Amino acid sequence: MMAFCMEMEVLRTCLADLPPVPLKGLDLLGQSGNPSPQAIERETLREAVLELMAYTDACTRSLHRLRDLRPVPLAFPLVEWVL
């Protein structure tokens, strides 16, 4: 009998091991803590905001796609279901 089970801790560890996404806005925050918009070039600030908005939109789309996934039937019968 073969079963696949991914426990929450295994999934959490797997996701925690992913490298962080390099975003310009996070780099700007990391450089000076809480920079004022006047201290940053306008084009750099614009690029950072647009990148953050695109990343947020991509995460939202991914979340909706994951939520709408249909279950995948297994290729072999599970004996426990018969009981």
Contact map, one row per residue, 1 for C-alpha under 8 A:
11100000000000000000000000000000000000000000000000000000000000000000000000000110000
11110000000000000000000000000000000000000000000000000000000000000000000000000000000
11111000000000000000000000000000000000000000000000000000000000000000000000000100000
01111100000000000000000000000000000000000000000000000000000000000000000000000000000
00111110000000000000000000000000000000000000000000000000000000000000000000000000000
00011111011000000000000000000000000000000000000000000000000000000000000000000000000
00001111111000000000000000000000000000000000000000000000000000000000000000000000000
00000111111100000000000000000000000000000000000000000000000000000000000000000000000
00000011111110000000000000000000000000000000000000000000000000000000000000000000000
00000111111111000000000000000000000000000000000000000000000000000000000000000000000
00000111111111100000000000000000000000000000000000000000000000000000000000000000000
00000001111111110000000000000000000000000000000000000000000000000000000000000000000
00000000111111111000000000000000000000000000000000000000000000000000000000000000000
00000000011111111100000000000000000000000000000000000000000000000000000000000000000
00000000001111111100000000000000000000000000000000000000000000000000000000000000000
00000000000111111100000000000000000000000000000000000000000000000000000000000000000
00000000000011111110000000000000000000000000000000000000000000000000000000000000000
00000000000001111111000000000000000000000000000000000000000000000000000000000000000
00000000000000001111100000000000000000000000000000000000000000000000000000000000000
00000000000000000111110000000000000000000000000000000000000000000000000000000000000
00000000000000000011111000000000000000000000000000000000000000000000000000000000000
00000000000000000001111101100000000000000000000000000000000000000000000000000000000
00000000000000000000111111100000000000000000000100110000000000000000000000000000000
00000000000000000000011111110000000000000000001100100000000000000000000000000000000
00000000000000000000001111111000000000000000100110110000000000000000000000000000000
00000000000000000000011111111100000000000000000000000000000000000000000000000000000
00000000000000000000011111111110000000000000000000000000000000000000000000000000000
00000000000000000000000111111111101000000000000000000000000000000000000000000000000
00000000000000000000000011111111111000000000000000000000000000000000000000000000000
00000000000000000000000001111111100000000000000000000000000000000000000000000000000
00000000000000000000000000111111100000000000000000000000000000000000000000000000000
00000000000000000000000000011111111000000000000000000000000000000000000000000000000
00000000000000000000000000011111111000000000000000000000000000000000000000000000000
00000000000000000000000000001001111100000000000000000000000000000000000000000000000
00000000000000000000000000011001111110110000000000000000000000000000000000000000000
00000000000000000000000000000000011111110000000000000000000000000000000000000000000
00000000000000000000000000000000001111111000100000000000000000000000000000000000000
00000000000000000000000000000000000111111000000000000000000000000000000000000000000
00000000000000000000000000000000001111111000000000000000000000000000000000000000000
00000000000000000000000000000000001111111101100000000000000000000000000000000000000
00000000000000000000000000000000000011111111100000000000000000000000000000000000000
00000000000000000000000000000000000000011111110000000000000000000000000000000000000
00000000000000000000000000000000000000001111111000000000000000000000000000000000000
00000000000000000000000000000000000000011111111100000000000000000000000000000000000
00000000000000000000000010000000000010011111111110000000000000000000000000000000000
00000000000000000000000000000000000000000111111111000000000000000000000000000000000
00000000000000000000000100000000000000000011111111100000000000000000000000000000000
00000000000000000000001110000000000000000001111111110000000000000000000000000000000
00000000000000000000000010000000000000000000111111111000000000000000000000000000000
00000000000000000000000000000000000000000000011111111100000000000000000000000000000
00000000000000000000001110000000000000000000001111111110000000000000000000000000000
00000000000000000000001010000000000000000000000111111111000000000000000000000000000
00000000000000000000000000000000000000000000000011111111100000000000000000000000000
00000000000000000000000000000000000000000000000001111111110000000000000000000000000
00000000000000000000000000000000000000000000000000111111111000000000000000000000000
00000000000000000000000000000000000000000000000000011111111100000000000000000000000
00000000000000000000000000000000000000000000000000001111111110000000000000000000000
00000000000000000000000000000000000000000000000000000111111111000000000000000000000
00000000000000000000000000000000000000000000000000000011111111100000000000000000000
00000000000000000000000000000000000000000000000000000001111111110000000000000000000
00000000000000000000000000000000000000000000000000000000111111111000000000000000000
00000000000000000000000000000000000000000000000000000000011111111100000000000000000
00000000000000000000000000000000000000000000000000000000001111111110000000000000000
00000000000000000000000000000000000000000000000000000000000111111111000000000000000
00000000000000000000000000000000000000000000000000000000000011111111100000000000000
00000000000000000000000000000000000000000000000000000000000001111111100000000000000
00000000000000000000000000000000000000000000000000000000000000111111100000000000000
00000000000000000000000000000000000000000000000000000000000000011111110000000000000
00000000000000000000000000000000000000000000000000000000000000001111111000000000000
00000000000000000000000000000000000000000000000000000000000000000001111100000000000
00000000000000000000000000000000000000000000000000000000000000000000111110000000000
00000000000000000000000000000000000000000000000000000000000000000000011111000000000
00000000000000000000000000000000000000000000000000000000000000000000001111100000000
00000000000000000000000000000000000000000000000000000000000000000000000111111000000
00000000000000000000000000000000000000000000000000000000000000000000000011111000000
00000000000000000000000000000000000000000000000000000000000000000000000001111100000
00000000000000000000000000000000000000000000000000000000000000000000000001111110000
10100000000000000000000000000000000000000000000000000000000000000000000000011111110
10000000000000000000000000000000000000000000000000000000000000000000000000001111111
00000000000000000000000000000000000000000000000000000000000000000000000000000111111
00000000000000000000000000000000000000000000000000000000000000000000000000000111111
00000000000000000000000000000000000000000000000000000000000000000000000000000111111
00000000000000000000000000000000000000000000000000000000000000000000000000000011111
